[in-house]
Amino acid sequence: MRKIMAYSSLVIMSCLTAAGCSSTSPGGTAAGDKTAAEDNKTPVTLELASNASTTVVDEDFQNVVNEFIRKKYPHITVNYNPESGSTKLDALLAAGTVPDLFVTYNGALAGYKDKDLVFDMTSLFKQANVDINRFENNYITDVKNASPQGELYGLPFMISYHALYYNKSIFEKFGVEYPRDGMTWEELIELARKVTRMDAGTQYRGLDPGNNQVWMSQPLSIAANDPKTDKATMNTDPWKRVFELGKAIYDIPGNGMISESPKNQFMKSKTLAMLLDLNILTQLAAAQKEGLDWDIAQYPSYKEKPNTYGNASVSVITATKTSKHHAEAVKVIDLITSEEVQLALSKFGRLSPLKSPQVKQALGSANPQLKDKRLPSIFKSVPVSYPIASTYRSKAEGIGAAKFKQFIGGAADVNTILRQADEEIDKMVSTEKGGK
């Protein structure tokens, strides 16, 4: 952790002192046109909370983002203390405390709209000359899809890509070539078969997708329930394909589903050859110091959907509807999503939602542990669009995950399992609606 903080500090200082990093403000106007001193603003403290994972917010805000805020807007203090569990968004809301800013992922925004916490920020961004065009269009669409009306509740500041991570030592041990970019699911399964072996009393497993049928389903643009009617939609041929794909992986001799998490098998036990996961570069850099010899390859695709993976989980920063400091909150949001800050975060190993080639090319460059890794493989696939918001999506997917695990365990045939999934989802929705 100390080394990670050191890397990020170097990134901050190099960017803050570079002339190119301060020549343009986030909205596209010259930074010198209106300095913080000329603004002569009364000091303001903005409370920030998050329901995102600690690796998304804690290190970034403490070691990178706040340095930029203090330099550009010395009158604005963003108060975020990751050491205190009370800063977590849901805990604050339960205590009746509403922050000024919060970070969440786009799939959770609809739930906060139900709590009247978020609002359409389009007009505020327009008034502040925030350049929305700097973002990749699909990520703005993903945020807008959290609203049935296509409202913009906030801006994306980090993206969770999908990638295939592999343990080089296992492939070398068994004389098998490393995973290549552009593989289909079928090719990946055959590769997993080659590195699933018992050796010196240790069972090495080729691939473990975890109890996560959702990631496998997303490239096919299918959902557990219809966001318009709320009816279950799992008893279909595409879902059957997903469940049978998962079973084909776990049916590899020696590769059955186990209780240890795939990430733990890969990073700690070092018995898993390939891991399908999101952006865990900083975690892998730390694991490398513990002896993990890893690299990265492009996420597998369906034959008819080449170079495509599931939904990108978009980390969104937004202002709360009840905040008394919307103007200052927009300044902070604009700065955090500016090219200068995104460049620093990219060097730190965070994937940016911006179009900027410079930001993309800088990914992981400030971390020596990421040197010579196949990071360009990350950009060879694109995510499918996030589905339209559904109040019951999360619980419906939870039911689907439980049925997937039952199917892998041999509880019933796939047709029966999917029929049961539909029945349970429809029952859940009916119960939820009846309680309102």
C-alpha positions in Angstrom: 0.0 0.0 0.0 2.8 2.4 0.8 4.4 1.8 -2.6 1.0 2.3 -4.3 0.6 5.7 -2.5 4.1 6.6 -3.6 3.4 5.8 -7.2 0.2 7.9 -7.1 2.0 10.8 -5.4 4.6 10.8 -8.2 1.8 10.9 -10.8 0.1 13.8 -9.0 3.3 15.9 -8.7 4.4 15.3 -12.3 1.0 16.2 -13.7 0.4 19.2 -11.4 3.8 20.7 -12.4 3.5 20.0 -16.1 2.5 23.0 -18.1 0.1 20.9 -20.2 -1.8 19.7 -17.2 -3.0 23.2 -16.1 -3.4 25.0 -19.4 -7.0 24.1 -19.9 -9.9 23.8 -17.4 -12.2 20.8 -17.4 -14.9 22.7 -19.3 -12.4 23.7 -22.0 -11.7 27.3 -21.0 -8.2 28.6 -20.1 -7.4 28.0 -16.5 -5.8 31.4 -16.2 -9.0 33.2 -17.2 -10.4 32.8 -13.8 -8.2 31.7 -10.9 -9.4 30.4 -7.6 -8.2 33.6 -6.0 -10.3 35.7 -8.4 -13.3 33.6 -7.6 -13.0 34.7 -4.0 -15.4 32.1 -2.8 -16.4 31.4 0.7 -14.9 28.2 2.0 -17.2 25.2 1.4 -17.0 21.6 2.7 -18.6 19.0 0.6 -19.4 15.6 2.2 -18.7 12.7 -0.1 -20.0 9.2 0.4 -19.8 6.0 -1.6 -21.4 2.6 -2.0 -18.7 1.6 -4.4 -15.9 -0.8 -3.5 -13.1 0.7 -1.4 -10.6 0.1 -4.2 -12.7 2.4 -6.5 -12.8 5.4 -4.2 -10.4 5.2 -1.2 -7.0 5.2 -2.8 -8.1 7.4 -5.7 -9.6 10.2 -3.6 -7.1 10.2 -0.9 -3.9 9.9 -3.0 -4.9 11.5 -6.3 -8.1 13.4 -6.6 -8.0 15.6 -3.5 -4.6 17.0 -4.6 -6.1 18.4 -7.8 -9.1 19.8 -5.9 -6.9 21.6 -3.4 -4.8 23.1 -6.1 -7.6 24.3 -8.4 -10.3 25.1 -5.8 -8.6 25.8 -2.5 -11.9 27.1 -1.1 -13.5 23.7 -1.6 -12.8 20.8 0.8 -14.1 17.3 0.0 -14.5 15.4 3.2 -14.2 11.7 2.7 -12.7 9.5 5.4 -12.3 5.9 4.2 -11.2 4.7 7.6 -14.7 5.3 8.9 -17.5 3.0 7.9 -20.0 5.8 8.5 -18.9 7.4 5.2 -20.5 4.6 3.3 -23.5 5.9 1.5 -26.2 3.4 2.7 -25.0 3.8 6.3 -25.3 7.6 6.1 -28.7 7.4 4.6 -29.9 5.0 7.2 -28.7 7.5 9.8 -30.6 10.3 8.1 -27.5 12.1 6.9 -27.4 13.0 3.2 -24.0 13.9 1.7 -23.4 16.5 -1.1 -21.6 14.1 -3.4 -21.6 10.4 -3.8 -20.1 7.7 -5.9 -22.0 4.6 -7.0 -22.1 2.4 -10.1 -24.6 3.1 -12.8 -26.7 0.0 -12.1 -27.5 1.3 -8.6 -28.7 4.8 -9.7 -32.3 3.7 -10.3 -32.6 2.7 -6.7 -31.4 6.1 -5.5 -33.9 7.8 -7.8 -36.6 5.9 -5.9 -35.1 7.4 -2.7 -35.3 10.9 -4.3 -31.5 11.2 -3.9 -30.5 11.8 -7.5 -31.8 14.3 -10.1 -31.2 15.2 -13.8 -28.0 17.3 -13.8 -28.1 18.1 -17.5 -29.0 21.8 -17.0 -26.4 22.3 -14.2 -23.7 20.8 -16.5 -24.8 23.0 -19.3 -24.7 26.1 -17.1 -21.2 25.3 -16.0 -20.0 24.6 -19.6 -19.1 21.0 -18.8 -18.0 19.2 -22.0 -20.0 16.0 -22.2 -18.5 15.2 -25.6 -15.2 14.3 -24.0 -16.7 11.0 -22.8 -17.1 7.9 -24.9 -20.7 8.0 -25.9 -21.6 4.5 -24.7 -20.7 5.4 -21.1 -22.9 8.4 -21.1 -25.7 6.2 -22.5 -25.1 3.7 -19.7 -25.6 6.4 -17.1 -28.7 7.7 -18.9 -30.1 4.2 -19.1 -30.5 4.3 -15.3 -33.4 6.6 -15.9 -36.5 5.6 -17.9 -36.6 9.2 -19.2 -32.9 9.2 -20.1 -31.9 11.7 -17.5 -28.2 12.3 -16.6 -27.8 11.7 -12.9 -24.0 12.3 -12.9 -20.9 11.7 -14.9 -18.7 8.5 -15.3 -15.3 8.8 -13.8 -14.0 5.2 -13.9 -14.9 2.1 -15.9 -14.7 -1.6 -14.9 -13.6 -3.5 -18.0 -13.7 -7.2 -18.4 -10.4 -9.1 -18.9 -8.9 -12.6 -18.8 -6.0 -12.8 -16.3 -3.7 -15.8 -16.3 -1.0 -17.4 -14.2 2.0 -17.7 -16.4 3.7 -20.2 -14.0 0.9 -22.8 -14.4 1.0 -22.6 -18.2 4.8 -22.9 -18.2 4.6 -25.8 -15.7 2.4 -27.8 -18.1 4.0 -26.6 -21.3 0.9 -24.9 -22.6 0.9 -21.7 -24.6 -0.5 -18.6 -22.9 -4.0 -17.4 -23.7 -4.2 -15.4 -26.9 -6.4 -12.4 -27.7 -9.6 -13.0 -29.7 -10.5 -16.4 -28.2 -14.1 -17.7 -28.3 -15.7 -19.3 -25.2 -15.3 -22.7 -26.8 -11.5 -22.1 -27.4 -11.1 -20.9 -23.8 -12.8 -24.0 -22.5 -10.4 -26.2 -24.5 -7.4 -24.2 -23.2 -8.7 -24.6 -19.6 -8.9 -28.4 -20.1 -5.2 -28.5 -20.9 -4.1 -26.8 -17.7 -6.6 -28.6 -15.4 -4.3 -31.2 -13.8 -3.3 -32.8 -10.5 0.4 -32.3 -9.9 2.4 -33.3 -6.8 -0.8 -33.5 -4.8 -2.1 -30.1 -5.9 -5.2 -29.7 -8.0 -4.7 -27.0 -10.6 -7.9 -25.7 -12.2 -8.1 -24.1 -15.6 -10.9 -21.7 -15.3 -13.6 -20.8 -12.7 -16.2 -18.2 -13.8 -17.6 -18.2 -10.3 -21.3 -18.2 -9.6 -21.7 -15.4 -12.1 -23.9 -16.3 -15.0 -24.7 -12.6 -15.5 -21.4 -11.8 -17.1 -21.7 -14.6 -19.5 -25.3 -13.5 -20.4 -24.6 -9.8 -21.0 -22.9 -10.0 -24.4 -26.1 -11.7 -25.6 -28.1 -8.7 -24.5 -30.5 -10.8 -22.3 -31.9 -10.0 -18.9 -33.4 -11.9 -16.0 -36.6 -9.9 -16.3 -38.2 -7.4 -18.7 -37.6 -3.8 -17.5 -40.9 -2.7 -19.1 -43.2 -5.4 -17.9 -41.1 -6.7 -15.0 -41.9 -10.3 -16.2 -39.3 -13.0 -15.9 -37.4 -13.7 -19.1 -35.0 -16.6 -18.2 -36.8 -19.5 -19.7 -35.4 -18.9 -23.2 -32.8 -20.4 -25.5 -30.2 -17.7 -24.9 -30.3 -18.3 -21.2 -30.2 -22.1 -21.8 -27.0 -21.5 -23.8 -25.5 -19.5 -20.9 -26.2 -22.1 -18.3 -24.9 -24.9 -20.5 -21.7 -22.9 -21.2 -21.1 -22.6 -17.5 -21.7 -26.3 -17.0 -19.3 -27.1 -19.8 -16.6 -25.3 -17.8 -17.3 -27.0 -14.6 -17.7 -30.4 -16.2 -14.0 -30.4 -17.1 -12.5 -33.3 -15.0 -10.9 -31.7 -11.9 -12.5 -28.3 -12.5 -15.8 -28.6 -10.6 -17.2 -25.7 -8.7 -15.6 -25.3 -5.2 -16.2 -23.0 -2.3 -13.0 -21.0 -2.6 -13.6 -17.8 -4.6 -12.0 -17.7 -8.1 -10.0 -14.5 -7.1 -8.6 -16.2 -4.0 -7.6 -19.3 -6.0 -5.8 -17.0 -8.5 -4.1 -14.6 -6.2 -3.6 -16.5 -2.9 -3.6 -20.2 -3.6 -2.2 -19.7 -7.1 -3.9 -22.9 -8.3 -6.2 -21.2 -10.9 -4.7 -20.8 -14.3 -7.2 -18.3 -15.7 -9.4 -15.7 -14.0 -12.3 -13.8 -15.6 -12.7 -10.5 -13.7 -13.0 -6.7 -13.9 -10.2 -4.2 -13.4 -8.1 -5.5 -10.6 -4.7 -4.2 -11.7 -3.7 -2.7 -8.4 -4.6 -5.9 -6.5 -2.6 -8.0 -9.0 0.4 -5.6 -8.7 0.3 -6.3 -4.9 -0.1 -10.1 -5.5 2.9 -10.0 -7.8 5.1 -9.0 -4.9 3.8 -12.2 -3.2 5.0 -14.3 -6.1 2.2 -14.3 -8.6 3.5 -14.3 -12.1 0.5 -13.1 -14.1 -0.5 -11.4 -17.3 -3.6 -10.3 -19.1 -5.5 -11.2 -22.3 -8.6 -10.2 -24.1 -11.9 -11.3 -22.6 -13.5 -14.3 -24.5 -16.3 -13.7 -26.9 -19.3 -15.6 -28.4 -18.6 -16.6 -32.0 -21.3 -14.3 -33.4 -20.3 -11.4 -31.0 -16.5 -11.0 -31.6 -14.6 -8.5 -29.5 -17.6 -8.0 -27.2 -18.0 -8.4 -23.5 -20.7 -7.6 -21.0 -21.8 -4.4 -19.4 -19.2 -2.0 -18.2 -19.8 -1.2 -14.6 -19.5 2.6 -14.7 -18.5 4.3 -11.5 -20.5 7.5 -11.4 -20.0 10.6 -9.3 -23.1 12.7 -8.7 -24.5 15.5 -6.5 -27.4 14.8 -4.3 -30.7 16.5 -4.9 -30.8 18.1 -1.4 -27.3 19.5 -1.4 -27.0 23.2 -0.8 -23.8 23.4 -2.8 -24.7 22.3 -6.3 -22.4 24.8 -8.0 -19.4 23.7 -6.0 -20.4 20.0 -6.5 -20.4 20.5 -10.3 -17.0 22.1 -10.2 -15.6 19.0 -8.4 -17.4 16.6 -10.7 -16.1 18.4 -13.7 -12.5 18.4 -12.4 -12.5 14.7 -11.4 -13.7 13.8 -14.9 -11.3 16.2 -16.7 -8.5 15.0 -18.9 -5.7 16.1 -16.4 -7.2 14.1 -13.5 -8.2 11.2 -15.6 -4.6 11.0 -17.0 -3.3 10.7 -13.4 -5.8 8.0 -12.5 -5.0 6.1 -15.7 -1.4 6.1 -14.9 -2.4 4.7 -11.5 -4.2 1.8 -13.3 -7.8 3.1 -13.5 -9.6 2.8 -16.8 -11.0 6.1 -17.9 -14.4 6.8 -19.7 -12.8 9.6 -21.8 -12.2 9.4 -25.5 -8.6 10.8 -25.1 -6.0 8.4 -26.7 -3.4 9.9 -24.4 -5.3 8.9 -21.3 -5.9 5.4 -22.7 -2.2 4.9 -23.6 -1.1 6.0 -20.1 -2.9 3.1 -18.4 -0.7 1.7 -15.6 2.4 3.5 -16.7 3.2 4.9 -13.3 3.2 1.5 -11.6 6.4 -0.6 -12.2 4.5 -3.8 -11.3 2.4 -3.3 -14.5 5.4 -2.8 -16.8 5.4 -5.1 -19.8 1.9 -6.4 -19.1 -0.4 -6.9 -22.1 -2.5 -4.0 -21.1 -3.5 -3.1 -24.7 -5.5 -6.3 -24.8 -8.0 -4.6 -22.5 -9.0 -2.2 -25.4 -9.6 -4.9 -28.0 -13.2 -5.6 -26.8 -16.0 -3.2 -26.2 -18.9 -3.5 -23.7 -22.5 -3.9 -24.7 -24.9 -1.2 -23.6 -26.2 -1.3 -20.1 -29.8 -2.3 -20.0 -32.7 0.1 -19.3 -33.2 0.6 -15.5 -35.3 -2.1 -13.8 -36.5 -1.8 -10.2 -36.3 -5.6 -9.8 -33.2 -6.4 -11.8 -30.8 -7.0 -8.9 -33.1 -9.4 -7.1 -34.0 -11.1 -10.3 -30.3 -11.7 -11.1 -29.9 -13.0 -7.6 -32.5 -15.6 -8.2 -30.8 -16.5 -11.5 -27.5 -16.9 -9.7 -29.0 -19.3 -7.2 -30.6 -21.4 -10.0 -27.3 -21.4 -11.9 -25.5 -22.9 -8.9 -28.3 -25.5 -8.5 -27.9 -26.4 -12.1 -24.2 -26.8 -11.9 -24.7 -29.0 -8.8 -27.1 -31.3 -10.7 -30.3 -30.3 -9.0 -32.3 -30.5 -12.2 -32.1 -30.3 -16.0 -31.6 -26.9 -17.6 -35.2 -26.6 -18.8 -36.6 -27.3 -15.3 -34.1 -24.9 -13.7 -35.0 -22.1 -16.0 -38.7 -22.6 -15.6 -38.2 -22.5 -11.9 -36.2 -19.3 -12.2 -39.0 -17.6 -14.1 -41.6 -18.7 -11.5 -39.5 -17.5 -8.6 -38.7 -14.1 -10.3 -42.4 -13.5 -11.1 -43.3 -14.4 -7.5 -40.7 -12.1 -6.1 -41.9 -9.2 -8.3 -45.5 -9.8 -7.3 -44.6 -9.8 -3.6 -42.5 -6.6 -4.0 -45.3 -4.8 -5.8 -47.9 -6.0 -3.3 -45.8 -4.5 -0.4 -45.8 -1.1 -1.9 
